[in-house]
């Protein structure tokens, strides 16, 4: 009898969950289980999901891990596959509480994860390890003295250090007047980085790593975007680019990264 490989997605509310599920279904003999926090989660209606359960307890890390362990035991799960940043962070921080550590897969350390996730820490890491990146300043909202002493080359972009991704929250700044208007005329209550705006095109690199070494990768160049500025690519072509690969290889090594990343 052939064996079914059972994957649990613990953060199936995440917007890209259905896309991930459709990719997984290209592999034969995989059964997919999901946990959602909302009863109206889209993924519950997918014909590719073996079972979808709902986390209905207190919205705490402890209760979420308890629900994950419940599903692991109930369905004899082979692999936990978080797909959102917050889902990955939850598993990293609580991996000792998972009933079966062998089903966790590859994960980065919490320090490496935070460095990659928070844009200010990431910019400092690039500088420390001489990995090419845009010139970056960290600003605090409504700090006049800080802005007066800061050297910013315009045009520039403002990015929240923590955000939903996909280009949300990024603002194009032509000059100092734009920067002041953004900081002081809006409800800007979080920390931002200001980066030089570089004309060019985007190349993405997806990797699967083990302790800083790349196991598998793809490189892609965007050829279609939606109307929102700075959005992610919705159409792409797979390409080869040695310069991009070498840059990503150096970055993954410096982070000692384990797991997947984009």
C-alpha positions in Angstrom: 0.0 0.0 0.0 1.4 3.4 -1.0 1.9 5.9 1.8 0.2 9.3 2.0 2.3 12.1 3.2 0.3 14.4 5.5 1.1 18.1 5.7 -0.4 20.5 8.2 -0.7 24.2 7.4 -1.2 25.9 10.8 -1.8 29.4 9.4 -4.3 28.7 6.5 -5.9 32.2 6.9 -2.9 33.7 5.2 -3.7 35.2 1.8 -1.4 32.9 -0.2 -2.6 29.7 1.4 -4.7 28.6 -1.6 -1.8 29.2 -4.0 0.5 27.1 -1.7 -2.1 24.3 -1.6 -2.4 24.3 -5.4 1.4 23.9 -5.7 1.4 21.1 -3.2 -1.3 19.2 -5.1 1.1 18.8 -8.1 2.8 16.2 -5.9 1.1 12.8 -5.8 0.0 11.2 -2.6 0.0 14.3 -0.4 -2.9 15.0 2.0 -3.3 18.6 3.2 -4.7 19.6 6.6 -5.3 23.1 7.6 -6.0 25.2 10.7 -7.9 28.5 10.4 -8.7 31.2 13.0 -11.8 32.3 11.2 -14.9 30.1 10.3 -15.3 31.8 6.9 -11.7 31.0 5.9 -11.6 30.5 2.1 -9.5 27.4 2.2 -12.2 25.4 4.0 -14.0 25.2 0.7 -11.1 23.9 -1.3 -11.5 20.4 -2.7 -7.8 19.8 -2.2 -8.0 20.1 1.6 -8.4 16.8 3.5 -9.7 18.5 6.6 -9.9 22.1 7.9 -10.2 22.8 11.6 -10.7 26.0 13.5 -8.7 27.5 16.3 -11.5 28.7 18.6 -9.6 29.2 21.9 -7.9 32.3 23.3 -5.7 33.9 20.6 -2.5 33.2 22.4 0.7 31.4 21.3 0.0 28.7 23.9 -3.5 28.0 22.7 -2.4 27.9 19.1 0.4 25.4 19.8 -2.1 23.3 21.7 -4.4 23.2 18.7 -1.4 22.3 16.4 -0.5 19.4 18.7 -4.1 18.3 18.8 -4.1 18.0 15.0 -0.7 16.3 14.9 -2.0 13.5 17.1 -5.4 13.3 15.5 -4.2 13.0 11.9 -0.7 11.6 12.3 0.9 14.6 10.6 4.2 14.1 8.8 5.2 17.8 8.3 4.1 21.1 9.7 4.3 23.8 7.0 3.7 27.4 8.2 3.5 29.7 5.2 3.2 33.2 6.7 5.9 35.1 8.6 3.9 35.1 11.8 3.2 31.4 11.4 6.8 30.6 10.9 7.7 32.8 13.9 5.2 31.0 16.1 6.7 27.6 15.3 10.3 28.8 15.7 9.6 30.3 19.1 7.6 27.3 20.4 9.3 24.4 18.6 10.2 22.8 21.9 6.5 22.5 22.7 5.6 20.6 19.5 4.9 17.0 20.3 7.1 15.6 17.5 10.2 17.7 16.6 10.9 15.5 13.6 8.0 17.0 11.6 9.1 20.6 11.9 11.2 20.7 8.7 14.0 23.3 8.2 13.6 26.5 10.2 16.0 29.5 10.8 17.0 30.6 14.3 14.8 33.3 15.9 17.7 35.8 15.6 18.1 35.1 11.8 14.3 35.3 11.4 14.0 38.6 13.1 17.0 40.0 11.1 15.3 39.0 7.8 11.8 40.1 8.9 12.4 43.6 10.4 13.6 46.0 7.7 15.8 48.1 10.0 17.7 45.0 11.3 17.9 43.7 7.7 19.5 46.9 6.4 22.1 46.9 9.3 22.9 43.2 8.5 23.5 44.0 4.8 25.9 46.7 5.8 27.7 44.6 8.4 28.3 41.8 5.9 29.0 44.0 2.9 26.0 42.6 1.0 24.9 45.1 -1.6 21.7 47.0 -0.7 20.2 50.5 -0.9 21.4 53.3 1.5 19.1 53.2 4.5 18.1 55.5 7.4 15.9 54.6 10.3 13.6 57.4 11.4 11.2 57.9 14.4 7.9 59.6 13.6 7.7 63.4 14.3 11.4 63.8 15.3 12.4 67.2 13.9 16.0 67.1 15.1 16.6 63.7 13.7 15.3 64.7 10.2 17.5 67.9 10.3 20.7 65.9 10.8 19.8 63.0 8.5 21.4 62.9 5.0 18.8 61.5 2.6 19.3 61.3 -1.1 16.1 61.9 -3.0 14.1 60.4 -4.6 13.5 57.9 -1.8 11.0 55.5 -0.4 9.6 55.2 3.1 8.9 51.7 4.4 7.4 50.6 7.7 10.0 48.3 9.4 7.2 45.8 10.0 4.2 45.5 7.7 2.0 43.2 5.8 4.4 43.0 2.8 3.4 43.1 -0.8 4.3 46.8 -1.1 1.7 48.0 1.4 2.7 51.1 3.4 5.6 52.0 1.0 5.5 55.7 0.0 7.5 57.4 -2.8 9.2 60.6 -1.7 10.4 63.1 -4.3 12.0 65.6 -1.8 12.1 66.8 1.7 8.6 68.4 1.4 7.2 65.0 0.6 8.9 63.5 3.6 7.6 66.1 6.0 4.1 65.9 4.6 4.2 62.1 5.0 5.5 62.2 8.6 3.7 65.2 10.0 0.4 65.4 8.1 -0.5 61.8 8.4 -1.1 59.5 11.3 2.3 58.0 11.2 2.8 56.2 14.5 5.4 53.6 13.7 9.1 53.4 12.8 10.0 53.7 9.2 13.2 53.3 7.2 14.0 55.7 4.4 15.8 54.1 1.4 17.2 55.6 -1.7 15.0 54.9 -4.7 16.9 53.0 -7.4 15.7 52.9 -11.0 15.8 49.4 -12.5 13.8 46.2 -12.5 13.1 43.5 -9.9 14.5 40.0 -9.8 13.3 37.6 -7.1 15.1 34.5 -5.8 13.4 31.7 -3.9 15.6 29.4 -1.8 15.5 26.4 0.3 18.5 26.3 2.7 20.2 24.3 5.3 22.5 26.1 7.7 23.3 28.8 5.2 23.8 26.5 2.2 21.3 26.7 -0.7 19.7 23.3 -1.5 17.3 24.4 -4.2 16.4 27.8 -5.8 14.5 29.5 -8.5 15.2 33.0 -10.0 12.4 35.0 -11.6 11.8 38.4 -13.2 8.5 40.1 -13.0 6.6 41.0 -16.2 3.2 41.9 -14.8 2.1 43.9 -11.8 -1.3 45.2 -10.6 -2.1 48.9 -10.5 -0.8 49.5 -7.0 2.7 51.0 -6.9 5.4 48.8 -5.4 3.1 45.7 -5.5 4.6 42.3 -5.9 4.7 40.6 -9.3 1.6 38.8 -10.5 3.3 37.5 -13.7 6.8 36.3 -14.0 9.3 34.4 -16.1 12.0 32.1 -14.7 15.5 33.1 -15.6 19.1 32.4 -14.9 21.2 35.2 -13.4 24.5 34.4 -11.9 25.0 37.8 -10.3 21.7 37.6 -8.5 22.4 34.0 -7.3 25.8 34.9 -6.0 24.4 37.9 -4.0 21.6 35.7 -2.5 24.1 32.9 -1.8 26.3 35.4 0.2 23.2 36.7 2.1 21.9 33.2 3.1 25.4 32.3 4.3 25.6 35.4 6.4 22.3 34.6 8.0 23.1 30.9 8.4 19.6 30.4 7.1 17.6 27.2 7.3 14.3 26.8 5.6 12.8 28.7 2.7 12.8 32.4 1.8 12.1 34.8 -1.0 
